[in-house]
């Protein structure tokens, strides 16, 4: 089982997005999911696999003990 931590979309490109994790680290992910800046996503192998709402992201951060620095 793989664990994926929510990441926040901070920039949108043509076929990819730049996301930021709860530590402020950024990475570029490929996506076919329609996203907006501020959306939270789950990714696997540098591909967005799902968009989640802010409440879900906050719940995951609480479970893993983080404070959701990207929120």
Backbone atoms as SQL, in Angstrom:
CREATE TABLE atoms (id INTEGER PRIMARY KEY, chain TEXT, resi INTEGER, resn TEXT, atom TEXT, x REAL, y REAL, z REAL);
INSERT INTO atoms VALUES
  (1, 'A', 1, 'UNK', 'N', 0.839, -1.184, 0.000),
  (2, 'A', 1, 'UNK', 'CA', 0.000, 0.000, 0.000),
  (3, 'A', 1, 'UNK', 'C', 0.883, 1.246, 0.000),
  (4, 'A', 2, 'UNK', 'N', 0.558, 2.188, -0.832),
  (5, 'A', 2, 'UNK', 'CA', 1.301, 3.443, -0.905),
  (6, 'A', 2, 'UNK', 'C', 0.535, 4.529, -0.162),
  (7, 'A', 3, 'UNK', 'N', 1.267, 5.399, 0.490),
  (8, 'A', 3, 'UNK', 'CA', 0.678, 6.539, 1.167),
  (9, 'A', 3, 'UNK', 'C', 0.953, 7.779, 0.343),
  (10, 'A', 4, 'UNK', 'N', -0.060, 8.546, 0.093),
  (11, 'A', 4, 'UNK', 'CA', 0.130, 9.813, -0.615),
  (12, 'A', 4, 'UNK', 'C', -0.386, 10.938, 0.274),
  (13, 'A', 5, 'UNK', 'N', 0.409, 11.966, 0.391),
  (14, 'A', 5, 'UNK', 'CA', 0.093, 13.123, 1.218),
  (15, 'A', 5, 'UNK', 'C', -0.520, 14.198, 0.324),
  (16, 'A', 6, 'UNK', 'N', -1.587, 14.862, 0.787),
  (17, 'A', 6, 'UNK', 'CA', -2.177, 15.919, -0.037),
  (18, 'A', 6, 'UNK', 'C', -1.161, 16.999, -0.389),
  (19, 'A', 7, 'UNK', 'N', -1.287, 17.479, -1.602),
  (20, 'A', 7, 'UNK', 'CA', -0.447, 18.574, -2.085),
  (21, 'A', 7, 'UNK', 'C', -1.368, 19.648, -2.647),
  (22, 'A', 8, 'UNK', 'N', -0.951, 20.894, -2.511),
  (23, 'A', 8, 'UNK', 'CA', -1.754, 22.033, -2.954),
  (24, 'A', 8, 'UNK', 'C', -1.244, 22.545, -4.291),
  (25, 'A', 9, 'UNK', 'N', -2.160, 22.764, -5.235),
  (26, 'A', 9, 'UNK', 'CA', -1.802, 23.297, -6.552),
  (27, 'A', 9, 'UNK', 'C', -1.444, 24.777, -6.408),
  (28, 'A', 10, 'UNK', 'N', -0.230, 25.132, -6.863),
  (29, 'A', 10, 'UNK', 'CA', 0.216, 26.527, -6.776),
  (30, 'A', 10, 'UNK', 'C', 0.439, 27.166, -8.139),
  (31, 'A', 11, 'UNK', 'N', 0.506, 26.337, -9.192),
  (32, 'A', 11, 'UNK', 'CA', 0.682, 26.861, -10.548),
  (33, 'A', 11, 'UNK', 'C', 0.126, 25.841, -11.532),
  (34, 'A', 12, 'UNK', 'N', -0.475, 26.340, -12.615),
  (35, 'A', 12, 'UNK', 'CA', -1.051, 25.465, -13.632),
  (36, 'A', 12, 'UNK', 'C', -0.329, 25.689, -14.951),
  (37, 'A', 13, 'UNK', 'N', 0.083, 24.582, -15.572),
  (38, 'A', 13, 'UNK', 'CA', 0.707, 24.619, -16.887),
  (39, 'A', 13, 'UNK', 'C', -0.210, 23.887, -17.860),
  (40, 'A', 14, 'UNK', 'N', 0.227, 23.707, -19.108),
  (41, 'A', 14, 'UNK', 'CA', -0.651, 23.108, -20.118),
  (42, 'A', 14, 'UNK', 'C', -1.114, 21.690, -19.767),
  (43, 'A', 15, 'UNK', 'N', -0.199, 20.781, -19.489),
  (44, 'A', 15, 'UNK', 'CA', -0.551, 19.403, -19.153),
  (45, 'A', 15, 'UNK', 'C', 0.009, 18.971, -17.810),
  (46, 'A', 16, 'UNK', 'N', 0.354, 19.936, -16.990),
  (47, 'A', 16, 'UNK', 'CA', 0.924, 19.616, -15.686),
  (48, 'A', 16, 'UNK', 'C', 0.598, 20.734, -14.704),
  (49, 'A', 17, 'UNK', 'N', 0.891, 20.484, -13.437),
  (50, 'A', 17, 'UNK', 'CA', 0.697, 21.481, -12.392),
  (51, 'A', 17, 'UNK', 'C', 1.921, 21.471, -11.478),
  (52, 'A', 18, 'UNK', 'N', 2.157, 22.591, -10.830),
  (53, 'A', 18, 'UNK', 'CA', 3.168, 22.664, -9.782),
  (54, 'A', 18, 'UNK', 'C', 2.406, 22.593, -8.468),
  (55, 'A', 19, 'UNK', 'N', 2.832, 21.666, -7.607),
  (56, 'A', 19, 'UNK', 'CA', 2.169, 21.480, -6.320),
  (57, 'A', 19, 'UNK', 'C', 3.177, 21.696, -5.200),
  (58, 'A', 20, 'UNK', 'N', 2.639, 21.987, -4.021),
  (59, 'A', 20, 'UNK', 'CA', 3.463, 22.210, -2.838),
  (60, 'A', 20, 'UNK', 'C', 2.966, 21.292, -1.729),
  (61, 'A', 21, 'UNK', 'N', 3.898, 20.615, -1.047),
  (62, 'A', 21, 'UNK', 'CA', 3.478, 19.752, 0.047),
  (63, 'A', 21, 'UNK', 'C', 3.455, 20.531, 1.357),
  (64, 'A', 22, 'UNK', 'N', 3.132, 19.855, 2.448),
  (65, 'A', 22, 'UNK', 'CA', 2.988, 20.510, 3.745),
  (66, 'A', 22, 'UNK', 'C', 4.297, 21.074, 4.285),
  (67, 'A', 23, 'UNK', 'N', 5.449, 20.674, 3.701),
  (68, 'A', 23, 'UNK', 'CA', 6.739, 21.215, 4.096),
  (69, 'A', 23, 'UNK', 'C', 7.190, 22.370, 3.206),
  (70, 'A', 24, 'UNK', 'N', 6.396, 22.694, 2.195),
  (71, 'A', 24, 'UNK', 'CA', 6.752, 23.773, 1.278),
  (72, 'A', 24, 'UNK', 'C', 7.563, 23.328, 0.081),
  (73, 'A', 25, 'UNK', 'N', 7.835, 22.015, -0.024),
  (74, 'A', 25, 'UNK', 'CA', 8.564, 21.491, -1.181),
  (75, 'A', 25, 'UNK', 'C', 7.648, 21.463, -2.392),
  (76, 'A', 26, 'UNK', 'N', 8.191, 21.828, -3.545),
  (77, 'A', 26, 'UNK', 'CA', 7.390, 21.879, -4.769),
  (78, 'A', 26, 'UNK', 'C', 7.842, 20.832, -5.763),
  (79, 'A', 27, 'UNK', 'N', 6.889, 20.380, -6.585),
  (80, 'A', 27, 'UNK', 'CA', 7.212, 19.459, -7.670),
  (81, 'A', 27, 'UNK', 'C', 6.189, 19.627, -8.781),
  (82, 'A', 28, 'UNK', 'N', 6.575, 19.218, -9.967),
  (83, 'A', 28, 'UNK', 'CA', 5.686, 19.268, -11.124),
  (84, 'A', 28, 'UNK', 'C', 5.065, 17.894, -11.323),
  (85, 'A', 29, 'UNK', 'N', 3.738, 17.865, -11.491),
  (86, 'A', 29, 'UNK', 'CA', 3.009, 16.623, -11.699),
  (87, 'A', 29, 'UNK', 'C', 2.240, 16.680, -13.012),
  (88, 'A', 30, 'UNK', 'N', 2.170, 15.586, -13.703),
  (89, 'A', 30, 'UNK', 'CA', 1.327, 15.463, -14.893),
  (90, 'A', 30, 'UNK', 'C', -0.112, 15.288, -14.430),
  (91, 'A', 31, 'UNK', 'N', -1.052, 15.775, -15.227),
  (92, 'A', 31, 'UNK', 'CA', -2.458, 15.630, -14.854),
  (93, 'A', 31, 'UNK', 'C', -3.370, 15.693, -16.069),
  (94, 'A', 32, 'UNK', 'N', -4.468, 14.972, -15.977),
  (95, 'A', 32, 'UNK', 'CA', -5.567, 15.123, -16.930),
  (96, 'A', 32, 'UNK', 'C', -6.819, 15.576, -16.182),
  (97, 'A', 33, 'UNK', 'N', -6.669, 15.746, -14.866),
  (98, 'A', 33, 'UNK', 'CA', -7.754, 16.202, -14.009),
  (99, 'A', 33, 'UNK', 'C', -7.837, 17.723, -14.105),
  (100, 'A', 34, 'UNK', 'N', -9.021, 18.263, -14.239),
  (101, 'A', 34, 'UNK', 'CA', -9.192, 19.714, -14.296),
  (102, 'A', 34, 'UNK', 'C', -9.012, 20.292, -12.902),
  (103, 'A', 35, 'UNK', 'N', -8.042, 21.193, -12.753),
  (104, 'A', 35, 'UNK', 'CA', -7.684, 21.733, -11.445),
  (105, 'A', 35, 'UNK', 'C', -7.606, 23.248, -11.477),
  (106, 'A', 36, 'UNK', 'N', -7.685, 23.842, -10.291),
  (107, 'A', 36, 'UNK', 'CA', -7.516, 25.282, -10.123),
  (108, 'A', 36, 'UNK', 'C', -6.462, 25.511, -9.045),
  (109, 'A', 37, 'UNK', 'N', -5.852, 26.678, -9.056),
  (110, 'A', 37, 'UNK', 'CA', -4.899, 27.021, -8.015),
  (111, 'A', 37, 'UNK', 'C', -5.621, 26.982, -6.670),
  (112, 'A', 38, 'UNK', 'N', -4.971, 26.327, -5.700),
  (113, 'A', 38, 'UNK', 'CA', -5.562, 26.183, -4.368),
  (114, 'A', 38, 'UNK', 'C', -6.198, 24.826, -4.133),
  (115, 'A', 39, 'UNK', 'N', -6.434, 24.061, -5.214),
  (116, 'A', 39, 'UNK', 'CA', -6.992, 22.715, -5.067),
  (117, 'A', 39, 'UNK', 'C', -5.980, 21.801, -4.388),
  (118, 'A', 40, 'UNK', 'N', -6.491, 20.799, -3.672),
  (119, 'A', 40, 'UNK', 'CA', -5.637, 19.766, -3.094),
  (120, 'A', 40, 'UNK', 'C', -5.772, 18.501, -3.926),
  (121, 'A', 41, 'UNK', 'N', -4.634, 17.819, -4.100),
  (122, 'A', 41, 'UNK', 'CA', -4.614, 16.605, -4.912),
  (123, 'A', 41, 'UNK', 'C', -3.835, 15.502, -4.206),
  (124, 'A', 42, 'UNK', 'N', -4.109, 14.284, -4.637),
  (125, 'A', 42, 'UNK', 'CA', -3.318, 13.125, -4.259),
  (126, 'A', 42, 'UNK', 'C', -2.606, 12.673, -5.516),
  (127, 'A', 43, 'UNK', 'N', -1.353, 12.247, -5.376),
  (128, 'A', 43, 'UNK', 'CA', -0.582, 11.855, -6.551),
  (129, 'A', 43, 'UNK', 'C', 0.138, 10.539, -6.292),
  (130, 'A', 44, 'UNK', 'N', 0.513, 9.918, -7.392),
  (131, 'A', 44, 'UNK', 'CA', 1.304, 8.698, -7.339),
  (132, 'A', 44, 'UNK', 'C', 2.204, 8.679, -8.561),
  (133, 'A', 45, 'UNK', 'N', 3.484, 8.429, -8.354),
  (134, 'A', 45, 'UNK', 'CA', 4.469, 8.373, -9.425),
  (135, 'A', 45, 'UNK', 'C', 4.409, 9.613, -10.329),
  (136, 'A', 46, 'UNK', 'N', 4.349, 10.790, -9.698),
  (137, 'A', 46, 'UNK', 'CA', 4.347, 12.089, -10.387),
  (138, 'A', 46, 'UNK', 'C', 3.143, 12.328, -11.286),
  (139, 'A', 47, 'UNK', 'N', 2.021, 11.679, -10.958),
  (140, 'A', 47, 'UNK', 'CA', 0.777, 11.873, -11.696),
  (141, 'A', 47, 'UNK', 'C', -0.346, 12.150, -10.691),
  (142, 'A', 48, 'UNK', 'N', -1.146, 13.176, -10.955),
  (143, 'A', 48, 'UNK', 'CA', -2.312, 13.447, -10.114),
  (144, 'A', 48, 'UNK', 'C', -3.304, 12.309, -10.318),
  (145, 'A', 49, 'UNK', 'N', -3.697, 11.679, -9.215),
  (146, 'A', 49, 'UNK', 'CA', -4.666, 10.587, -9.323),
  (147, 'A', 49, 'UNK', 'C', -6.051, 10.980, -8.824),
  (148, 'A', 50, 'UNK', 'N', -6.106, 12.052, -8.009),
  (149, 'A', 50, 'UNK', 'CA', -7.408, 12.447, -7.471),
  (150, 'A', 50, 'UNK', 'C', -7.350, 13.858, -6.913),
  (151, 'A', 51, 'UNK', 'N', -8.429, 14.598, -7.107),
  (152, 'A', 51, 'UNK', 'CA', -8.615, 15.903, -6.482),
  (153, 'A', 51, 'UNK', 'C', -9.428, 15.663, -5.210),
  (154, 'A', 52, 'UNK', 'N', -9.028, 16.288, -4.103),
  (155, 'A', 52, 'UNK', 'CA', -9.780, 16.149, -2.862),
  (156, 'A', 52, 'UNK', 'C', -10.141, 17.531, -2.341),
  (157, 'A', 53, 'UNK', 'N', -11.155, 17.591, -1.470),
  (158, 'A', 53, 'UNK', 'CA', -11.540, 18.895, -0.941),
  (159, 'A', 53, 'UNK', 'C', -10.668, 19.254, 0.271),
  (160, 'A', 54, 'UNK', 'N', -10.726, 20.507, 0.661),
  (161, 'A', 54, 'UNK', 'CA', -9.884, 21.025, 1.745),
  (162, 'A', 54, 'UNK', 'C', -10.135, 20.282, 3.041),
  (163, 'A', 55, 'UNK', 'N', -11.384, 19.956, 3.321),
  (164, 'A', 55, 'UNK', 'CA', -11.718, 19.239, 4.559),
  (165, 'A', 55, 'UNK', 'C', -11.016, 17.878, 4.598),
  (166, 'A', 56, 'UNK', 'N', -11.019, 17.158, 3.489),
  (167, 'A', 56, 'UNK', 'CA', -10.338, 15.871, 3.431),
  (168, 'A', 56, 'UNK', 'C', -8.839, 16.054, 3.665),
  (169, 'A', 57, 'UNK', 'N', -8.244, 17.069, 3.045),
  (170, 'A', 57, 'UNK', 'CA', -6.814, 17.334, 3.218),
  (171, 'A', 57, 'UNK', 'C', -6.500, 17.619, 4.686),
  (172, 'A', 58, 'UNK', 'N', -7.310, 18.440, 5.335),
  (173, 'A', 58, 'UNK', 'CA', -7.103, 18.760, 6.746),
  (174, 'A', 58, 'UNK', 'C', -7.194, 17.510, 7.612),
  (175, 'A', 59, 'UNK', 'N', -8.156, 16.634, 7.328),
  (176, 'A', 59, 'UNK', 'CA', -8.309, 15.395, 8.091),
  (177, 'A', 59, 'UNK', 'C', -7.080, 14.501, 7.943),
  (178, 'A', 60, 'UNK', 'N', -6.541, 14.420, 6.737),
  (179, 'A', 60, 'UNK', 'CA', -5.340, 13.605, 6.512),
  (180, 'A', 60, 'UNK', 'C', -4.163, 14.198, 7.274),
  (181, 'A', 61, 'UNK', 'N', -3.999, 15.521, 7.247),
  (182, 'A', 61, 'UNK', 'CA', -2.902, 16.155, 7.977),
  (183, 'A', 61, 'UNK', 'C', -3.015, 15.874, 9.476),
  (184, 'A', 62, 'UNK', 'N', -4.239, 15.896, 10.015),
  (185, 'A', 62, 'UNK', 'CA', -4.433, 15.601, 11.439),
  (186, 'A', 62, 'UNK', 'C', -4.060, 14.163, 11.755),
  (187, 'A', 63, 'UNK', 'N', -4.440, 13.234, 10.886),
  (188, 'A', 63, 'UNK', 'CA', -4.151, 11.821, 11.103),
  (189, 'A', 63, 'UNK', 'C', -2.652, 11.565, 11.127),
  (190, 'A', 64, 'UNK', 'N', -1.911, 12.198, 10.215),
  (191, 'A', 64, 'UNK', 'CA', -0.470, 11.939, 10.126),
  (192, 'A', 64, 'UNK', 'C', 0.329, 12.812, 11.098),
  (193, 'A', 65, 'UNK', 'N', -0.363, 13.676, 11.835),
  (194, 'A', 65, 'UNK', 'CA', 0.321, 14.480, 12.842),
  (195, 'A', 65, 'UNK', 'C', 0.878, 15.796, 12.349),
  (196, 'A', 66, 'UNK', 'N', 0.628, 16.133, 11.081),
  (197, 'A', 66, 'UNK', 'CA', 1.094, 17.416, 10.559),
  (198, 'A', 66, 'UNK', 'C', 0.082, 18.495, 10.831),
  (199, 'A', 67, 'UNK', 'N', 0.489, 19.700, 10.696),
  (200, 'A', 67, 'UNK', 'CA', -0.410, 20.832, 10.900),
  (201, 'A', 67, 'UNK', 'C', -0.889, 21.427, 9.597),
  (202, 'A', 68, 'UNK', 'N', -0.560, 20.782, 8.470),
  (203, 'A', 68, 'UNK', 'CA', -1.050, 21.285, 7.190),
  (204, 'A', 68, 'UNK', 'C', -0.419, 22.584, 6.788),
  (205, 'A', 69, 'UNK', 'N', 0.910, 22.631, 6.770),
  (206, 'A', 69, 'UNK', 'CA', 1.626, 23.852, 6.438),
  (207, 'A', 69, 'UNK', 'C', 1.240, 24.430, 5.094),
  (208, 'A', 70, 'UNK', 'N', 0.753, 23.570, 4.170),
  (209, 'A', 70, 'UNK', 'CA', 0.382, 24.061, 2.845),
  (210, 'A', 70, 'UNK', 'C', -1.026, 24.629, 2.828),
  (211, 'A', 71, 'UNK', 'N', -1.746, 24.551, 3.937),
  (212, 'A', 71, 'UNK', 'CA', -3.131, 25.024, 3.945),
  (213, 'A', 71, 'UNK', 'C', -3.221, 26.504, 3.923);
